[in-house]
Amino acid sequence: MTEQKITPQKAIMRGQIIVNVPVILIMFGIIVGGWYLVIFKSLLWYWGLISFLIGPLIAWVFWSFMITHWRIWAFSRIEDHRELKDQAIDGMLIWKDGSFFERTEIRTTRQRNIIDELEQRFEDSKIYRKFVDDLSIPDKVEYKYSKSGLIVGILLYSSIIGCGIYLVSIPGVNTLGVFSIIIGIIFLRRTYKEFSNSQLSLILSNQGITTNGELIEWKYISNETAKMKGYGQYRKAYLIFDLSGVNFQIMLADYNIKLSTLRYQLKIFRGRANISANDPTTS
């Protein structure tokens, strides 16, 4: 029986509800319960500390079982496994293939065979899948660099210069005032240069990717994608691609970009470029 197809967004939402929400409830429920017993039921104090170990451990075991069920359910209903995985990683539902945490998923032999079969079916279908253009996407998409942070920097460094000028007029702190002025001017000049730089836009087009004012043609680009990298507060969004064998990563924090949208646009522009490269009338 053919499974009903759904969007990656709906699959991720279901995964968050049946996997991540219970994981959080289990982990914090055990920790709070442990300290409740210590404080109100006179349980020995070290049981509170042990709850910090037991809570995450049981939650992780739950995740390890349930994420396998979710993978099978989702892989059988989503055609583009790569996009599903990218969105699931962005949503902190799964880990990237081959990572230590991905290997902690608990799968029976039968489940492993099902997942391998679904993955192989996806790889085989890519050979025969025809590219379908999306005419709603124009020939060029431009993402403007957000300058709000730079404006804050300009105001901050201008204030430092102003404080420095004031301190210069006060005996005993002249040197501090001069130092503040010099530092403020250095960073203000650098920030203003970035603010006035019109080349900070990121442009995707039928021709390639334009960054720092330079166009990189698709024929030199490979393995392009957009994904989250890092952990915790250091988790950032990046546009990633290989250029003549060298890996490039562009941080997207200062661009108003949704990763799933960017990946879809990359897919469309890549498809157009491949068709153009194989069309003798365009050469």
C-alpha positions in Angstrom: 0.0 0.0 0.0 1.3 3.4 -1.0 1.7 5.8 2.0 0.1 9.2 1.8 2.7 11.9 0.9 3.1 14.8 3.3 5.4 17.9 3.4 8.7 17.9 5.4 7.2 20.6 7.6 4.3 18.3 8.7 6.7 15.4 9.3 9.0 17.6 11.5 6.0 18.9 13.5 4.9 15.3 14.2 8.4 14.4 15.2 8.6 17.3 17.6 5.3 16.3 19.2 5.9 12.6 19.6 9.6 12.7 20.2 11.1 16.0 21.5 8.2 17.1 23.7 8.1 13.8 25.6 11.9 13.9 25.9 11.8 17.3 27.5 8.9 16.3 29.9 10.8 13.1 30.9 14.1 14.8 31.5 12.8 17.7 33.6 10.0 15.7 35.2 12.6 13.3 36.7 14.8 16.1 37.8 12.0 18.1 39.4 10.6 14.9 40.9 13.9 14.0 42.4 14.4 17.3 44.1 10.8 17.3 45.3 11.4 14.1 47.1 14.6 15.5 48.6 13.0 18.7 49.8 9.6 17.6 50.8 9.9 13.9 51.5 13.2 13.9 53.3 15.0 11.7 50.7 18.8 11.8 51.0 20.2 14.9 49.2 22.3 12.9 46.8 19.2 11.6 45.1 18.6 15.2 43.8 22.0 15.1 42.1 21.4 11.6 40.8 18.2 12.9 39.2 20.4 15.1 37.0 22.0 12.0 35.6 18.9 9.7 35.5 16.6 12.3 33.8 18.8 12.9 30.7 19.7 9.2 30.4 16.1 8.0 30.4 15.1 10.8 28.1 17.9 9.8 25.7 16.9 6.2 25.7 13.3 7.2 24.9 14.6 9.4 22.0 16.8 6.6 20.7 13.8 4.3 20.4 11.2 6.8 19.2 13.3 8.6 16.6 13.7 5.3 14.7 9.9 4.9 14.5 9.6 8.5 13.3 12.3 8.0 10.7 10.5 5.0 9.2 7.1 6.8 9.3 8.6 10.0 7.7 10.9 8.4 5.1 8.0 6.4 3.7 6.0 9.6 3.2 8.6 12.1 2.0 10.1 12.0 -1.4 13.1 14.3 -0.7 15.0 12.6 2.1 17.8 15.1 2.0 15.4 18.1 2.6 13.7 16.1 5.4 17.0 15.4 7.1 18.2 19.0 6.8 15.0 20.3 8.3 15.0 17.7 11.1 18.6 18.7 11.9 17.7 22.4 11.9 14.9 21.5 14.3 17.2 19.5 16.6 15.1 16.4 16.0 17.9 14.2 14.6 21.7 14.4 14.2 23.6 14.4 10.9 24.4 11.0 9.4 27.5 9.3 10.8 27.7 11.5 13.9 28.2 9.9 17.4 24.7 10.9 18.4 23.1 9.5 15.2 24.8 6.2 16.0 23.0 6.1 19.4 19.7 5.5 17.7 18.3 2.1 18.7 17.2 0.1 15.7 16.3 -3.6 15.4 17.6 -5.5 12.4 14.2 -5.2 10.8 14.0 -1.5 11.3 17.6 -1.0 10.0 16.7 -3.0 6.9 13.5 -0.9 6.3 15.4 2.4 6.7 18.2 1.2 4.3 15.6 0.1 1.8 13.8 3.5 2.0 17.1 5.3 1.6 18.1 3.2 -1.4 14.7 3.7 -3.0 15.2 7.5 -2.7 18.7 7.3 -4.2 17.4 5.2 -7.1 14.5 7.6 -7.8 16.9 10.5 -8.1 18.3 8.9 -11.2 15.0 9.0 -13.0 13.4 12.1 -11.4 13.1 14.9 -13.9 13.7 18.5 -12.8 10.6 20.5 -12.5 11.1 24.2 -12.6 9.2 26.6 -10.3 8.3 29.7 -12.3 7.4 31.6 -9.1 11.1 31.9 -8.4 12.6 34.7 -10.5 15.9 34.5 -12.4 17.6 36.3 -9.4 16.9 36.4 -5.7 18.7 38.9 -3.5 19.0 38.8 0.3 19.9 42.1 1.9 22.5 42.2 4.7 20.7 43.4 7.9 22.4 46.6 9.0 20.6 47.0 12.3 23.5 45.6 14.2 25.9 47.9 12.3 23.8 50.9 13.3 24.0 49.9 16.9 27.8 49.6 16.5 28.0 53.1 14.9 26.1 54.6 17.8 28.2 52.8 20.4 31.6 53.8 18.9 30.4 57.4 18.4 29.5 57.4 22.1 32.9 56.1 23.0 34.5 58.9 21.0 32.2 61.5 22.7 33.2 60.2 26.1 36.8 60.3 25.1 36.5 63.9 24.1 34.9 64.7 27.4 37.6 62.9 29.4 40.4 64.7 27.6 39.2 67.9 29.2 39.4 66.4 32.7 42.9 66.6 34.4 44.2 63.2 35.4 42.2 61.1 32.8 43.5 62.7 29.6 45.4 59.6 28.6 42.2 57.5 29.0 40.3 60.0 26.9 42.8 59.9 24.1 42.9 56.1 24.1 39.0 56.0 24.0 39.0 58.4 21.0 41.6 56.3 19.1 39.8 53.0 19.8 36.4 54.6 18.9 37.6 56.0 15.6 39.2 52.7 14.6 36.1 50.6 15.2 33.7 53.4 13.9 35.6 53.6 10.6 35.5 49.8 10.2 31.8 49.6 11.1 30.9 52.5 8.8 32.8 50.9 5.9 30.7 47.7 6.3 27.5 49.8 6.6 28.2 51.6 3.4 29.3 48.5 1.5 26.7 47.7 -1.1 28.3 44.4 -1.9 27.2 42.7 1.3 24.0 41.3 -0.4 23.8 37.6 -1.1 22.4 36.9 -4.5 21.2 33.6 -6.0 20.6 33.5 -9.7 20.5 31.3 -12.8 24.2 32.2 -13.3 25.4 31.3 -9.8 25.9 32.7 -6.3 27.1 36.3 -5.8 28.8 37.2 -2.5 31.1 40.1 -1.7 30.2 41.5 -5.1 31.7 38.5 -6.9 29.7 36.1 -9.1 30.6 32.4 -8.6 29.2 30.4 -11.5 27.3 27.1 -10.9 29.8 25.1 -12.9 32.4 25.8 -10.2 30.1 25.1 -7.3 29.2 21.7 -5.8 27.4 20.3 -2.7 25.6 23.5 -2.1 23.2 23.5 0.9 22.1 25.6 3.9 22.0 24.2 7.4 22.5 24.9 11.1 25.9 24.2 12.6 27.2 24.3 16.1 25.6 23.6 19.5 23.7 25.7 22.0 24.3 29.5 21.8 26.9 28.9 19.1 24.4 27.3 16.8 24.4 29.3 13.6 22.9 29.1 10.1 25.3 28.8 7.1 25.2 28.7 3.4 27.7 25.9 2.5 29.2 25.0 -0.8 32.4 23.6 -2.4 34.3 25.8 -4.8 36.8 24.0 -6.9 37.3 21.5 -4.0 37.5 24.1 -1.3 34.7 24.3 1.3 33.1 27.7 1.8 30.7 28.7 4.6 28.8 31.9 4.7 27.1 32.8 8.0 23.5 33.8 7.5 22.8 35.4 10.9 22.6 38.9 9.4 20.4 37.9 6.5 16.6 37.4 6.8 16.6 33.9 5.3 14.6 30.8 6.1 16.8 27.8 5.6 14.2 25.6 4.0 13.3 28.3 1.5 17.0 28.9 0.7 17.6 25.2 0.1 14.6 25.0 -2.2 15.9 28.0 -4.2 19.3 26.5 -4.4 17.7 23.3 -5.8 15.8 25.3 -8.5 18.7 27.4 -9.6 20.9 24.3 -9.7 18.4 22.5 -11.9 18.1 25.5 -14.2 21.9 25.6 -14.5 22.2 21.9 -15.3 19.6 22.2 -18.0 21.3 25.3 -19.5 24.7 23.5 -19.4 23.2 20.5 -21.4 21.4 22.7 -23.9 23.5 23.3 -27.0 21.5 26.3 -27.9 22.7 28.2 -24.9 26.4 27.7 -25.6 
